[in-house]
Amino acid sequence: MSNGTGPGGRATAFIGSFTSAGGRGIIAAAVDEETGALSETAATDAVADPSYLAVGAADGGPVLYAVSETDEGAVAAFDITATSATSATSATSATSATSATSATAGEGPAAFRLIGAPAPVSGAGPTHLAVAGGHLLTANYGSGSVSVLPVGPAGAPAAAVGVLRHEGSGPHPERQRGPHAHQVLPDPTGRWILGVDLGTDSVRVGELDPATGELSPHGETSLRPGTGPRQLAFHPSGRYAYVLGELEPVLTVCRWEAEGGVLEPVGETAVLPEGLAGVSYPSAVVVAHDGRFAWVANRGHDSISVLALDPSGEKAELVTTVPCGGHWPRDLALDPTGTRLYAANERSGDVTWFDVDAASGLPRRAGSIAAPAASCVVFA
């Protein structure tokens, strides 16, 4: 998720989706400054299953990167200057925008100009990517690895120059037979790269050489077996990180020591009330800009959990849950102002937005937009 804004100070939202499940690829939407409402301005299906997106910068302006979550695994880059300019000056309806900008096979519309060709990641099923040290990094769920791809001056990615393969397993008989890297991101200092592995119940810390793209192993933090860590988010102080379990609805609070690159678990907090019927799989965690709250999306329970953080960031307490506005929320994003949350509801095919009460942290549903097989939301 980016905290940037488009031309004129207005934000543009980008929604990723699974084309194999009926999604339209990537949708660009103007963000109404007053209400947070999304209005579609462009869409492209130039790459298959662009399930996760990240925003970067190149010589020509902002660049949108997308994984292609397929067995072959690839990353694509799009020049979004035209998309951002469009969203900053108009709020085109979804119907007219679709007919005007639908992509033909193999190429994007003018607003989604491909930069170069999609680059292979040398890994299967990339689920997450991040920009760091002049490179792209992907977390490859299927192959249990993290790949490093160089980026040219225009923003085009090249084939992976390094692959760090994870090893290990966990107690879950189906989901943890081997490593499954689910997220990769730099720490707040930019020196360290953290890889969250659902299959091995651990977070790996590596050091990236910006000159060569080599990602060197530095350390590994083991979490409670069977929790299946999926995603990590840092406290704004940079001293704590919150690791969300997918196989068990728990948030592990970790102390982060940036000087030595050490992640240390210090406590756990349930993200759902006890005694709930059925199974729930938490999917995403975001932290308030002021560090007072954290929010978690829960698939199955179809809710957003509100957690209060103590002033230090070392303790989290579940306050309540609210409906996510749809079914199977795969991603949760905080807008650049920090006042709204956006839930990408995969199975109901929509993105729902919420106004967040500044005092209580409670989200209040404010609207939604159709987005079949939605998988993530980012801002630029």
HUFENCOR-V367445 format. One record per helix or strand. SS is the DSSP state (@ for helix, = for strand). FROM is the first residue (numbers start at 1). TO is the last residue. Records with the same first field share a line. If there is no record, write none. Layout:
SS = FROM-TO ; FROM-TO
//
This chain:
@ = 7-9 ; 19-21 ; 81-89 ; 94-101 ; 110-112
= = 12-17 ; 26-31 ; 38-44 ; 53-58 ; 61-68 ; 74-79 ; 113-114 ; 119-120 ; 126-132 ; 135-140 ; 145-151 ; 157-165 ; 181-186 ; 192-197 ; 202-208 ; 215-222 ; 229-234 ; 240-245 ; 250-257 ; 262-270 ; 281-287 ; 293-299 ; 303-309 ; 316-323 ; 329-334 ; 340-345 ; 350-356 ; 363-370 ; 374-379
//
